[in-house]
Amino acid sequence: MKKIQISLIILSTSLFFTACKDNVKVEPVEPVQVDTVKTEVVDTAAVKKQIAAEKETLVKPYNDTEDAQAKLNVLVAQANKEGKNVFVQAGGNWCIWCLRFNDFVQKNQEIKAVVDANYIYYHLNYSKENKNEAVFAKYVPNSKGLGYPFFFILNSKGEVTNTISSADLEANKSYDQAKVKQMFLDNAPKK
């Protein structure tokens, strides 16, 4: 902001001297406030408490004791029989955005209908107790930096057809219905 004010002063000064040279009367210019920075103090302890309370109300769909590869093998075989894809939501019960996404999909009847018609839905656990490193390395070796949750689609042959970040689907403290629905439609099996 100081650079803008200095630039305005320099411009005003050069205009003044140019005007004086040409005998033109120049009126003084009031400084203009171009931009202001607003700071907001956040009570992080209160936010953490609020998130913990919200987590208590949400279903915990991740199983940290499950053999994820064995489960995915079963789900891919089921998807093959039913002509569906496997939608894998990677994350954990520790992740508020993971729990919010699951809740969003399960409670939105329009989206749930698209999911049920086209996918077998699986929650791939990532936690201190079970990082499922071999499964992540096999299906999404470049998952570092995606953030949780992120999603990947397996076709009926068990091949990854897409990896999706959830960040583009977020809206406030939830998800954008149109974007989520479109994501499911775009990755549905081609029939």
Secondary structure as UniProt FT lines:
FT   HELIX           2..21
FT   TURN            22..23
FT   HELIX           44..57
FT   TURN            64..65
FT   HELIX           68..82
FT   STRAND          85..91
FT   TURN            93..94
FT   HELIX           96..107
FT   HELIX           109..118
FT   STRAND          119..125
FT   HELIX           133..139
FT   TURN            141..142
FT   TURN            144..145
FT   STRAND          150..154
FT   TURN            156..157
FT   STRAND          160..165
FT   HELIX           167..169
FT   STRAND          170..171
FT   TURN            172..173
FT   STRAND          174..175
FT   HELIX           177..186
//
